[in-house]
Amino acid sequence: MDQFIRFREDRDRQYDDPDLTPRRASESRTTICVVMEIEHANNAGYVHGGTIMRMVDNAAGIAAARHSRRRVVTAAMDDMSFLSPVYIGDLVTVNAMVNDAHRSSMEVGVRVTVESVPTGERRHVASAHLVYVGLDADGKPAPVPPVVAESDEEKRRQAQARVRREQRLLRKRALQEAATRRPLPTDPPPA
């Protein structure tokens, strides 16, 4: 679309009838690079983990929107461990790509690397898997296209995403069951 869309209602109409044709995983590939500055760090010069997490969420959200051609919301973030510190002056690169998609949800894999600009040294800082849900114009979950994994790496990532999805669903069911069970006499009183 060549013309700039000025009003929200006009933009909303673009999401009314998305194409659900399967898309290659590589089409969602997203990279964000940012030099860490004073505003990103604490007084010791370490970049806040929340700054990195926000970059992860932004990159993953862009990848999910590229894949689904819809508005998306973050539904979950799997474990994210920081493997090494990030400092003021470091160049942070966040790479994201949709690993797999289901009816309305998508798993996005993210890898964070840091480069020390003066030395060129690069190191892996963190990885995460996020789940996004595609939304319709009313903000309700809506169908998203399937993912076509082409390379061996993409096929491996898709297979692992399916295992993680099963683990998430099992955990969700177990938590729901635990929430509805009657307390046992040995359970501590609620706080």
Number of C-alpha atoms within 10 A of each C-alpha: 4 4 5 7 10 8 8 8 10 10 13 14 10 12 15 12 11 15 14 13 11 14 18 18 25 19 14 22 21 20 17 15 15 13 16 21 14 13 12 18 18 12 8 8 17 15 22 15 16 11 13 21 16 11 20 26 22 17 25 31 25 23 30 34 22 19 27 32 20 24 21 25 18 17 12 13 16 13 9 14 11 14 11 12 13 25 22 18 17 19 20 24 23 25 21 30 28 36 29 26 27 15 13 18 25 30 28 29 25 25 17 23 19 25 19 17 12 8 7 10 9 15 15 15 20 20 20 20 24 24 23 27 28 25 22 18 17 9 11 10 17 19 19 27 23 21 24 18 20 11 11 9 10 20 16 12 21 22 14 13 21 16 11 15 16 11 12 14 11 12 12 12 12 11 11 11 11 11 10 8 8 9 12 7 7 6 8 8 7 5 3
